[in-house]
Amino acid sequence: MYIGKLGDGSSVDDGIYVLVKEIMDNSIDEHMMGNGKVIEVKISDHKVEVRDYGRGIPLGKVIDCVSKINTGGKYDSGAFQKSVGLNGVGTKATNALSQYFKVQSYRDGQTKWAEFCKGELTAESDGFEASNAKSGTHVCFEPDNSIFKNYHFIPQYLDSLFWNYAYLNAGLSINFNGEKYFSQNGLLDLLSKKTNAEENRYPIIHLKGNDIELAITHNNQYGEEYYSFVNGQNTTQGGTHLAAFREAIVKTVREFYKKDFDPSDVRASIVGAIAIRVQEPVFESQTKTKLGSTTISPDSNSTSIRSFIGDFVKTELDNFLHKNPSTADAILKRILQSERERKDIAGIKKLANERAKKANLHNKKLRDCRVHLPDEKSDARHDTILFITEGDSASGSITKSRDVQTQAVFSLRGKPLNCFGLTKKIVYENEEFNLLQHALDIEDSLDNLRYNKIVIATDADVDGMHIRLLILTFFLQFFPDLVRNGHLYILETPLFRVRNKKETIYCYSDEERRNAIEKLSPKPEITRFKGLGEISPEEFGTFIGENIKLEPVILEKEFTIPQLLTYYMGKNTPERQKFIIENLIIEKDLEEVLLT
């Protein structure tokens, strides 16, 4: 089984999250069959525990189910035809990739447990023991730190995972580290959480049928935003079902209004979610993030996914619009607004693209790498990085020390424009923004994104923080999907270098600096790095290599993008003034901190 990349947990698709999901999927399948309404999860930095209240693994099969291929409870079982996986490989993979793994099944007043190390049995209960615990399964594991080096779980990624489980299984309660995840209205709740009712053009449309559920609305943000699922699996890269959904929306809207709208105008600013269930789904990748199935079941006479979704949307959405004329009017206004905006920038867009093509031939801002994300034949494509730097000195250090195979550098000439509140026209009018857009190849969608990670690398001073904020504003304003899909990061570089004649320690915080001074006492040399250009290329190579420290940019669930940008980049609101006053550190206080 392929679990994706190893990683340290800083990316949402790192393997440690796949391990958690594989254990959770078994508990979810039990719930889907009507066994157990509660799943309890505890996760610390390095340990995961999952307890469900399903039927429990048959006691005589406990060891086989977690360590031998083709011995899962779902194998050859018609009861689980619409599960994500059918042979239980995921649990075996989790076991094999854990330095400690324990499974305990409770069933019919008895229990059986077994412990493993890297897939090898180390201990087990002596037969079946009596137990008063409720039936179900308890799994505890610690990922192997020799494989997942320096790993840690990021709470926001886990939060998103468990909420998706809750949305797709209405009535299920997931208790994660003391917090309850519960949804009564499925995808309606998902979209309600992902959007702000005040910013939506009309109330969320929520439609349900046999093996299909969807929700849609329009707001004022740029781009299209979708959440798609197959048999409970979050297909982050979409697939045949999402393509059919997008196509069906355009076709239904055109027929309802009897106008041949441009598809981009219909889908501009849309936020949608779709979940379907199919028999024996086929995915294009081993991590099951993109559906490849073209039919609802493997039968030769099965309905195509395109027809299944298209017919449902045509019937149900068309009926809804006829019954809700106010929503129909709001959708029409949004489409016409998008049409005007598209035509307004058509002329300047053509000129800007021509300039960008000429500039790309000798683009001094971009030092490109050799491998890119769309290069499907390359194993290194997921390692591709574009560093966005400020000034020639910083870009020079990174350029000299980077891996030319997978690491590219885009150099800003200074502070970019604050684009908050501006229309997308500015992306084409501003040469720097336009060149960055073309370097990433994201003008129309993320389908051709050239680098898996876009890393903002700015100085650790006030100007550097300001530039970082302006770049974040650019991406959040015009390319929010880049952030939502986990492609944007902040490069962490050391603030201090503490060394003596025998040892050098790089410190990323004041606490690390104090510990280093104490370790290398009596009188170590201390260097404060204020700019990336102050770090030599030889040193820089150690910070952007195998042990690179990246902080992912994650959108907190409490805020929508317009709320976030208004707070940080809008006019000086009382809330922001209050925050600054309460958290301001004056120069004298800062000197005292640095001297302690």
C-alpha positions as CSV (number, residue, x, y, z in Angstrom):
1,M,0.0,0.0,0.0
2,Y,1.2,3.5,-0.9
3,I,0.7,6.1,1.9
4,G,2.0,9.1,0.0
5,K,5.1,10.9,1.2
6,L,6.8,10.5,4.5
7,G,7.2,14.1,5.7
8,D,7.2,15.4,9.2
9,G,3.5,16.3,9.5
10,S,3.8,19.9,8.1
11,S,1.8,18.9,4.9
12,V,-1.7,17.7,5.0
13,D,-0.9,14.8,2.7
14,D,2.0,13.5,4.9
15,G,1.9,9.8,5.6
16,I,1.2,10.1,9.4
17,Y,-2.3,11.5,8.6
18,V,-2.9,8.7,6.2
19,L,-2.2,6.2,9.0
20,V,-4.7,8.0,11.2
21,K,-7.3,7.9,8.4
22,E,-6.8,4.2,7.7
23,I,-7.7,3.3,11.3
24,M,-10.6,5.7,11.4
25,D,-12.0,4.4,8.1
26,N,-12.6,1.0,9.7
27,S,-14.6,2.6,12.6
28,I,-16.6,4.7,10.1
29,D,-17.5,1.6,8.1
30,E,-18.8,0.0,11.3
31,H,-21.0,3.1,11.9
32,M,-22.3,3.0,8.3
33,M,-23.5,-0.5,9.0
34,G,-25.5,0.7,12.0
35,N,-22.9,-0.4,14.6
36,G,-21.8,2.4,17.0
37,K,-22.7,6.1,17.1
38,V,-19.6,7.3,18.9
39,I,-15.8,7.2,18.1
40,E,-13.3,8.3,20.7
41,V,-9.9,9.6,19.5
42,K,-6.9,10.8,21.4
43,I,-3.8,12.2,19.6
44,S,-0.7,13.6,21.2
45,D,2.5,14.7,19.3
46,H,3.5,11.0,18.7
47,K,0.7,8.7,19.9
48,V,-2.7,7.9,18.4
49,E,-5.7,6.1,20.0
50,V,-9.0,5.2,18.4
51,R,-11.8,3.5,20.2
52,D,-15.1,2.6,18.4
53,Y,-18.2,0.9,19.6
54,G,-19.0,-1.3,16.6
55,R,-19.2,-5.1,16.6
56,G,-15.5,-5.5,17.3
57,I,-13.1,-7.6,15.3
58,P,-13.9,-11.4,15.6
59,L,-11.6,-12.4,18.5
60,G,-10.1,-15.3,16.6
61,K,-9.1,-13.0,13.8
62,V,-7.6,-10.1,15.8
63,I,-4.0,-10.8,14.9
64,D,-4.6,-11.8,11.3
65,C,-6.8,-8.7,10.6
66,V,-4.0,-6.3,11.5
67,S,-1.0,-8.2,10.1
68,K,-1.9,-10.5,7.2
69,I,-3.0,-9.4,3.8
70,N,-6.6,-10.2,2.6
71,T,-7.9,-11.0,6.0
72,G,-9.9,-7.8,6.7
73,G,-13.5,-8.1,7.8
74,K,-14.6,-6.4,4.6
75,Y,-13.0,-8.8,2.2
76,D,-15.5,-10.6,-0.1
77,S,-18.3,-9.0,1.9
78,G,-21.3,-7.6,0.1
79,A,-22.2,-5.6,3.2
80,F,-19.3,-3.2,2.5
81,Q,-19.6,-2.7,-1.3
82,K,-19.5,1.0,-0.9
83,S,-16.5,1.2,1.4
84,V,-13.3,3.0,0.4
85,G,-11.2,-0.1,0.7
86,L,-12.2,-3.7,0.6
87,N,-9.3,-5.8,1.9
88,G,-8.1,-4.0,5.1
89,V,-4.6,-3.2,3.8
90,G,-4.6,0.1,5.5
91,T,-4.5,-1.3,9.0
92,K,-1.6,-3.6,8.1
93,A,0.3,-0.7,6.6
94,T,-0.3,1.3,9.8
95,N,0.9,-1.6,11.9
96,A,4.1,-2.1,9.7
97,L,4.9,1.6,9.9
98,S,4.5,1.9,13.7
99,Q,7.2,1.4,16.3
100,Y,4.4,0.4,18.7
101,F,0.9,-0.9,17.7
102,K,-1.7,-2.4,19.9
103,V,-5.1,-3.7,18.9
104,Q,-7.8,-4.8,21.3
105,S,-11.2,-6.2,20.4
106,Y,-14.2,-6.3,22.7
107,R,-17.0,-8.7,21.6
108,D,-19.8,-10.6,23.4
109,G,-18.4,-10.1,26.9
110,Q,-14.8,-11.2,26.0
111,T,-11.7,-9.4,24.8
112,K,-8.5,-10.2,22.9
113,W,-5.4,-8.0,22.5
114,A,-2.1,-8.1,20.7
115,E,0.9,-5.8,20.5
116,F,3.4,-5.3,17.6
117,C,6.6,-3.5,16.7
118,K,7.0,-2.6,13.1
119,G,4.5,-5.3,12.1
120,E,6.0,-8.0,14.2
121,L,4.0,-9.6,17.0
122,T,5.6,-8.9,20.4
123,A,2.9,-9.9,22.9
124,E,-0.7,-11.1,23.0
125,S,-3.3,-12.0,25.6
126,D,-3.5,-15.6,26.7
127,G,-6.6,-16.6,24.9
128,F,-9.9,-14.7,25.3
129,E,-10.4,-12.8,28.5
130,A,-13.6,-11.8,30.2
131,S,-14.6,-8.1,29.9
132,N,-17.5,-5.9,30.8
133,A,-16.5,-3.3,28.3
134,K,-18.9,-2.4,25.4
135,S,-18.2,-4.2,22.1
136,G,-15.9,-2.5,19.7
137,T,-12.2,-2.1,18.8
138,H,-9.4,-0.1,20.4
139,V,-6.3,0.7,18.4
140,C,-3.3,2.5,19.7
141,F,-0.1,3.2,17.7
142,E,3.0,5.4,17.5
143,P,4.4,6.0,14.0
144,D,7.9,4.7,13.4
145,N,10.2,7.8,14.1
146,S,13.0,6.2,12.0
147,I,10.7,6.5,9.0
148,F,8.7,9.7,9.9
149,K,11.6,11.7,11.1
150,N,10.9,14.6,13.6
151,Y,7.2,14.2,13.0
152,H,4.4,16.0,14.8
153,F,0.6,16.2,14.2
154,I,-0.8,19.6,13.4
155,P,-4.1,20.0,15.1
156,Q,-5.7,22.0,12.2
157,Y,-5.2,19.1,9.8
158,L,-6.7,16.6,12.2
159,D,-9.6,19.0,12.9
160,S,-10.4,19.2,9.2
161,L,-10.2,15.4,8.9
162,F,-12.6,14.7,11.8
163,W,-15.1,17.4,10.7
164,N,-15.3,15.8,7.3
165,Y,-16.1,12.5,8.9
166,A,-18.8,14.2,10.9
167,Y,-20.3,16.0,7.8
168,L,-20.5,12.7,5.8
169,N,-22.0,10.7,8.6
170,A,-24.8,12.7,10.1
171,G,-25.6,11.5,13.6
172,L,-22.1,10.2,14.3
173,S,-20.2,11.7,17.3
174,I,-16.4,11.9,17.2
175,N,-14.8,12.9,20.5
176,F,-11.3,14.1,19.7
177,N,-9.1,15.3,22.6
178,G,-12.1,16.4,24.5
179,E,-13.9,18.2,21.6
180,K,-17.0,16.9,20.1
181,Y,-17.5,16.7,16.3
182,F,-21.1,16.2,15.3
183,S,-23.2,17.2,12.3
184,Q,-27.0,16.9,11.8
185,N,-27.3,18.3,8.3
186,G,-24.3,16.9,6.5
187,L,-22.9,19.0,3.6
188,L,-25.2,21.9,4.5
189,D,-23.2,22.2,7.8
190,L,-19.9,21.9,5.9
191,L,-20.7,24.8,3.6
192,S,-22.2,26.8,6.5
193,K,-18.8,26.4,8.3
194,K,-16.7,27.2,5.2
195,T,-18.6,30.4,4.3
196,N,-20.1,33.4,6.0
197,A,-23.8,33.8,5.6
198,E,-23.5,37.6,5.2
199,E,-21.1,37.2,2.3
200,N,-23.1,34.5,0.4
201,R,-25.3,35.8,-2.4
202,Y,-28.1,33.5,-1.4
203,P,-28.9,30.8,1.2
204,I,-27.0,27.6,0.7
205,I,-28.8,25.1,-1.7
206,H,-28.8,21.6,-0.1
207,L,-30.0,18.6,-2.2
208,K,-30.0,14.9,-1.2
209,G,-30.8,11.7,-3.1
210,N,-29.9,8.0,-3.1
211,D,-26.1,7.8,-2.9
212,I,-25.6,11.5,-3.6
213,E,-25.7,14.8,-1.6
214,L,-24.6,18.3,-2.7
215,A,-24.6,21.9,-1.5
216,I,-23.8,25.1,-3.4
217,T,-23.8,28.8,-3.0
218,H,-22.1,31.9,-4.6
219,N,-20.2,34.6,-2.7
220,N,-17.8,37.4,-3.7
221,Q,-14.4,35.7,-3.6
222,Y,-12.2,34.8,-6.6
223,G,-12.0,31.4,-8.1
224,E,-14.1,28.2,-7.5
225,E,-14.1,26.3,-4.2
226,Y,-15.1,22.7,-4.0
227,Y,-15.2,19.9,-1.4
228,S,-15.7,16.5,-3.0
229,F,-16.1,13.0,-1.4
230,V,-16.5,9.4,-2.5
231,N,-17.6,6.8,0.0
232,G,-16.5,9.1,2.8
233,Q,-13.1,9.7,1.2
234,N,-12.1,13.4,0.8
235,T,-11.0,13.5,-2.9
236,T,-8.9,16.6,-2.6
237,Q,-7.8,16.4,-6.3
238,G,-11.4,15.8,-7.5
239,G,-11.9,13.3,-10.3
240,T,-14.7,12.2,-12.5
241,H,-17.5,13.1,-10.0
242,L,-16.3,16.6,-9.5
243,A,-15.9,17.2,-13.3
244,A,-19.5,15.9,-13.8
245,F,-20.7,18.2,-10.9
246,R,-19.1,21.3,-12.4
247,E,-20.4,20.4,-15.9
248,A,-23.9,19.7,-14.6
249,I,-24.2,23.0,-12.8
250,V,-23.4,25.0,-16.0
251,K,-25.7,22.9,-18.2
252,T,-28.6,23.2,-15.7
253,V,-28.2,27.0,-15.3
254,R,-27.9,27.6,-19.0
255,E,-31.2,25.6,-19.6
256,F,-33.0,27.3,-16.7
257,Y,-32.2,30.9,-17.8
258,K,-32.2,29.9,-21.5
259,K,-28.9,31.7,-22.1
260,D,-25.6,30.4,-23.3
261,F,-23.5,31.7,-20.4
262,D,-19.7,31.3,-20.4
263,P,-18.9,28.4,-18.0
264,S,-16.4,30.5,-16.1
265,D,-19.1,33.1,-15.4
266,V,-21.5,30.5,-14.1
267,R,-18.9,29.0,-11.7
268,A,-17.1,32.2,-10.7
269,S,-17.2,32.6,-6.9
270,I,-19.0,29.3,-6.4
271,V,-18.6,27.3,-3.3
272,G,-19.8,23.7,-3.6
273,A,-19.7,20.3,-2.0
274,I,-20.6,16.9,-3.4
275,A,-20.5,13.4,-1.9
276,I,-21.4,10.2,-3.7
277,R,-21.2,6.5,-3.0
278,V,-20.2,4.0,-5.6
279,Q,-19.5,0.3,-5.7
280,E,-15.8,-0.6,-5.8
281,P,-14.4,2.9,-6.6
282,V,-11.3,3.1,-8.6
283,F,-8.9,6.0,-7.7
284,E,-6.2,7.5,-9.9
285,S,-3.7,7.5,-7.0
286,Q,-2.9,5.1,-4.2
287,T,-3.8,7.8,-1.6
288,K,-7.3,7.9,-3.0
289,T,-7.4,11.7,-3.6
290,K,-8.8,11.6,-7.2
291,L,-11.6,9.4,-8.4
292,G,-11.0,7.6,-11.7
293,S,-14.2,5.5,-11.9
294,T,-16.5,6.3,-14.8
295,T,-19.5,4.2,-13.6
296,I,-21.5,3.8,-10.4
297,S,-20.7,0.1,-10.2
298,P,-18.4,-2.3,-12.0
299,D,-21.4,-4.0,-13.8
300,S,-21.3,-3.7,-17.6
301,N,-24.8,-2.1,-17.7
302,S,-24.0,0.4,-14.9
303,T,-25.0,4.0,-15.1
304,S,-22.1,6.4,-15.8
305,I,-21.1,8.8,-13.0
306,R,-21.5,11.7,-15.4
307,S,-25.1,10.7,-16.2
308,F,-25.9,9.9,-12.6
309,I,-24.8,13.3,-11.3
310,G,-26.0,15.2,-14.4
311,D,-29.5,13.8,-14.2
312,F,-29.7,14.5,-10.4
313,V,-28.5,18.1,-10.7
314,K,-30.7,18.8,-13.7
315,T,-33.9,17.5,-11.9
316,E,-33.3,18.7,-8.4
317,L,-31.5,22.0,-9.0
318,D,-33.9,23.0,-11.7
319,N,-36.9,22.2,-9.4
320,F,-35.3,24.2,-6.6
321,L,-34.8,27.3,-8.8
322,H,-38.4,27.2,-10.0
323,K,-39.6,27.0,-6.4
324,N,-37.2,29.7,-5.1
325,P,-37.3,32.7,-7.5
326,S,-35.3,35.0,-5.1
327,T,-32.4,32.5,-5.2
328,A,-32.7,32.3,-9.0
329,D,-32.5,36.1,-9.3
330,A,-29.4,36.2,-7.0
331,I,-27.6,33.6,-9.1
332,L,-28.4,35.5,-12.3
333,K,-27.0,38.8,-10.8
334,R,-23.8,37.0,-9.7
335,I,-23.4,35.5,-13.2
336,L,-23.9,38.8,-15.0
337,Q,-21.5,40.5,-12.6
338,S,-18.8,37.9,-13.4
339,E,-19.5,38.4,-17.1
340,R,-18.9,42.2,-16.8
341,E,-15.7,41.7,-14.8
342,R,-14.4,39.1,-17.3
343,K,-15.0,41.4,-20.2
344,D,-13.6,44.4,-18.3
345,I,-10.1,42.8,-18.0
346,A,-10.1,40.9,-21.4
347,G,-8.1,43.6,-23.2
348,I,-5.5,44.2,-20.5
349,K,-5.2,40.5,-19.9
350,K,-4.2,39.9,-23.5
351,L,-1.5,42.6,-23.4
352,A,-0.2,41.4,-20.0
353,N,0.0,37.8,-21.2
354,E,2.0,38.9,-24.3
355,R,4.4,40.8,-22.1
356,A,4.7,37.9,-19.7
357,K,5.5,35.5,-22.5
358,K,8.3,37.8,-23.7
359,A,9.6,38.2,-20.2
360,N,9.6,34.5,-19.5
361,L,12.2,34.0,-22.2
362,H,14.7,36.0,-20.1
363,N,12.9,36.3,-16.8
364,K,15.5,37.7,-14.4
365,K,13.1,37.3,-11.5
366,L,12.8,33.6,-11.9
367,R,15.7,31.1,-11.4
368,D,13.8,28.0,-12.4
369,C,14.4,24.3,-11.5
370,R,14.5,21.3,-13.8
371,V,11.6,19.3,-12.4
372,H,8.1,20.6,-12.0
373,L,4.9,19.3,-10.4
374,P,3.1,18.3,-13.7
375,D,6.0,16.0,-14.6
376,E,4.2,12.8,-13.7
377,K,7.1,10.6,-14.7
378,S,9.4,12.2,-12.1
379,D,9.5,10.8,-8.5
380,A,10.8,14.2,-7.4
381,R,7.8,16.3,-8.6
382,H,6.2,16.5,-5.1
383,D,9.5,17.9,-3.8
384,T,9.4,21.0,-6.0
385,I,9.6,24.3,-4.3
386,L,9.4,27.9,-5.4
387,F,11.0,30.3,-2.9
388,I,9.6,33.9,-3.1
389,T,12.4,36.2,-1.8
390,E,12.9,39.9,-1.3
391,G,15.9,41.6,-2.9
392,D,19.0,40.4,-4.7
393,S,21.0,39.5,-1.6
394,A,18.5,37.0,-0.2
395,S,17.7,35.5,-3.6
396,G,21.4,35.2,-4.3
397,S,22.1,33.2,-1.2
398,I,19.2,30.8,-1.9
399,T,20.1,30.5,-5.6
400,K,23.7,29.5,-4.8
401,S,22.7,26.9,-2.2
402,R,19.5,25.5,-3.7
403,D,18.9,22.1,-5.3
404,V,18.6,23.1,-9.0
405,Q,16.6,19.9,-9.7
406,T,13.6,20.8,-7.5
407,Q,14.1,24.3,-6.0
408,A,13.3,27.5,-7.9
409,V,13.6,31.1,-6.8
410,F,11.4,34.1,-7.6
411,S,12.9,37.5,-6.5
412,L,10.8,40.5,-5.6
413,R,12.3,43.9,-6.1
414,G,10.9,45.3,-2.9
415,K,7.5,45.6,-1.2
416,P,4.7,44.4,-3.5
417,L,1.5,46.3,-3.9
418,N,-1.1,45.9,-1.2
419,C,-3.9,44.4,-3.3
420,F,-6.6,44.2,-0.6
421,G,-9.9,45.2,-2.0
422,L,-8.6,45.5,-5.6
423,T,-10.1,43.6,-8.5
424,K,-8.2,40.9,-10.4
425,K,-7.4,43.5,-13.0
426,I,-4.5,44.5,-10.9
427,V,-2.9,41.1,-11.4
428,Y,-2.5,41.9,-15.0
429,E,-1.7,45.6,-14.6
430,N,1.1,45.0,-12.1
431,E,4.1,43.5,-13.8
432,E,5.4,41.7,-10.8
433,F,2.1,40.0,-9.9
434,N,1.6,39.0,-13.5
435,L,5.1,37.4,-13.8
436,L,4.6,35.6,-10.5
437,Q,1.2,34.3,-11.8
438,H,2.9,33.0,-14.9
439,A,5.8,31.5,-13.1
440,L,3.3,29.4,-11.1
441,D,1.1,28.9,-14.2
442,I,-2.1,29.4,-12.2
443,E,-3.9,32.0,-14.3
444,D,-7.0,29.8,-14.9
445,S,-6.7,27.1,-12.3
446,L,-4.3,25.1,-10.2
447,D,-4.4,22.2,-12.6
448,N,-1.0,23.2,-14.1
449,L,0.6,24.5,-10.9
450,R,4.4,24.1,-11.5
451,Y,5.6,23.7,-7.9
452,N,4.1,21.7,-5.1
453,K,5.2,24.1,-2.4
454,I,5.3,27.9,-2.6
455,V,7.5,29.2,0.2
456,I,7.6,32.8,1.3
457,A,11.2,33.5,2.4
458,T,11.6,37.0,3.9
459,D,13.8,38.6,6.4
460,A,13.1,38.3,10.1
461,D,12.5,42.0,10.6
462,V,9.6,44.5,10.4
463,D,10.0,45.0,6.6
464,G,10.3,41.2,6.1
465,M,7.1,40.6,8.1
466,H,5.3,43.3,6.1
467,I,6.4,41.8,2.7
468,R,5.2,38.4,4.0
469,L,1.8,39.9,4.8
470,L,1.5,41.5,1.4
471,I,2.3,38.3,-0.4
472,L,-0.2,36.4,1.7
473,T,-2.8,39.0,0.8
474,F,-2.1,38.5,-2.9
475,F,-2.6,34.7,-2.7
476,L,-5.6,34.9,-0.4
477,Q,-7.3,37.6,-2.4
478,F,-6.9,36.1,-5.9
479,F,-5.8,32.5,-5.5
480,P,-7.3,31.2,-2.3
481,D,-7.3,27.6,-3.5
482,L,-3.5,27.7,-3.4
483,V,-3.8,28.2,0.3
484,R,-6.7,25.9,0.9
485,N,-5.0,23.0,-0.8
486,G,-1.9,23.3,1.4
487,H,0.6,24.7,-1.1
488,L,1.7,27.8,0.7
489,Y,4.4,27.9,3.4
490,I,6.6,30.2,5.4
491,L,10.4,29.4,5.5
492,E,11.8,29.3,9.0
493,T,15.4,30.4,9.2
494,P,17.5,30.7,12.3
495,L,17.4,34.0,14.2
496,F,20.7,33.4,16.0
497,R,24.0,31.5,15.6
498,V,25.7,30.6,18.8
499,R,29.1,29.0,18.5
500,N,32.5,28.3,20.1
501,K,35.6,26.7,18.6
502,K,34.1,23.2,18.8
503,E,30.4,23.5,18.1
504,T,27.9,25.7,16.2
505,I,24.2,25.8,17.2
506,Y,21.5,27.6,15.1
507,C,18.6,28.9,17.1
508,Y,15.1,29.6,15.9
509,S,13.8,31.3,19.1
510,D,15.0,33.2,22.2
511,E,14.6,30.0,24.3
512,E,16.8,28.0,22.0
513,R,19.4,30.9,22.1
514,R,19.5,30.9,25.9
515,N,19.9,27.1,26.0
516,A,22.7,27.3,23.4
517,I,24.5,30.0,25.4
518,E,24.3,27.9,28.5
519,K,25.5,24.8,26.7
520,L,28.5,26.6,25.0
521,S,29.4,28.8,27.9
522,P,31.5,30.6,29.2
523,K,31.7,33.0,26.3
524,P,30.3,31.8,23.0
525,E,30.1,34.0,19.9
526,I,26.5,35.1,19.2
527,T,25.3,36.3,15.8
528,R,21.8,37.7,15.2
529,F,20.6,37.1,11.6
530,K,18.4,40.0,10.6
531,G,18.3,39.3,6.9
532,L,18.6,36.2,4.7
533,G,21.4,37.9,2.8
534,E,23.6,37.8,6.0
535,I,23.6,34.0,5.9
536,S,26.3,32.6,3.7
537,P,25.3,30.3,0.8
538,E,27.1,27.4,2.5
539,E,25.1,27.9,5.7
540,F,21.9,28.4,3.8
541,G,22.2,25.1,2.1
542,T,21.7,23.4,5.5
543,F,18.5,25.3,6.1
544,I,16.7,24.5,2.8
545,G,17.9,20.9,2.4
546,E,16.6,17.7,4.0
547,N,16.0,19.3,7.4
548,I,14.1,22.4,6.0
549,K,11.7,24.0,8.4
550,L,8.5,25.1,6.8
551,E,5.4,26.5,8.6
552,P,2.3,25.7,6.6
553,V,-0.2,28.6,6.0
554,I,-3.5,27.2,7.4
555,L,-6.9,28.9,7.2
556,E,-8.4,28.7,10.7
557,K,-12.0,27.5,10.7
558,E,-13.2,30.5,12.7
559,F,-12.5,32.9,9.8
560,T,-13.5,33.3,6.2
561,I,-10.9,34.9,3.8
562,P,-12.8,38.2,3.5
563,Q,-13.0,38.5,7.4
564,L,-9.3,37.7,7.6
565,L,-8.2,40.2,5.0
566,T,-10.4,42.9,6.4
567,Y,-9.0,42.5,9.9
568,Y,-5.3,42.5,8.9
569,M,-5.3,44.6,5.7
570,G,-8.3,46.8,5.9
571,K,-8.6,50.2,7.6
572,N,-7.4,50.4,11.2
573,T,-10.3,48.8,12.9
574,P,-10.8,49.2,16.7
575,E,-10.3,45.5,17.1
576,R,-6.9,45.6,15.4
577,Q,-5.8,48.7,17.4
578,K,-6.7,46.9,20.6
579,F,-4.7,43.8,19.6
580,I,-1.6,45.9,18.8
581,I,-1.8,47.8,22.1
582,E,-2.2,44.6,24.1
583,N,0.6,42.8,22.4
584,L,3.1,45.6,21.7
585,I,6.6,45.1,23.0
586,I,8.6,48.4,23.3
587,E,12.3,48.5,22.5
588,K,13.3,48.6,26.1
589,D,11.4,45.4,26.9
590,L,12.8,43.7,23.9
591,E,16.4,44.5,25.0
592,E,15.7,43.1,28.4
593,V,14.3,39.9,26.8
594,L,17.4,39.5,24.6
595,L,19.8,40.1,27.5
596,T,18.2,37.4,29.8
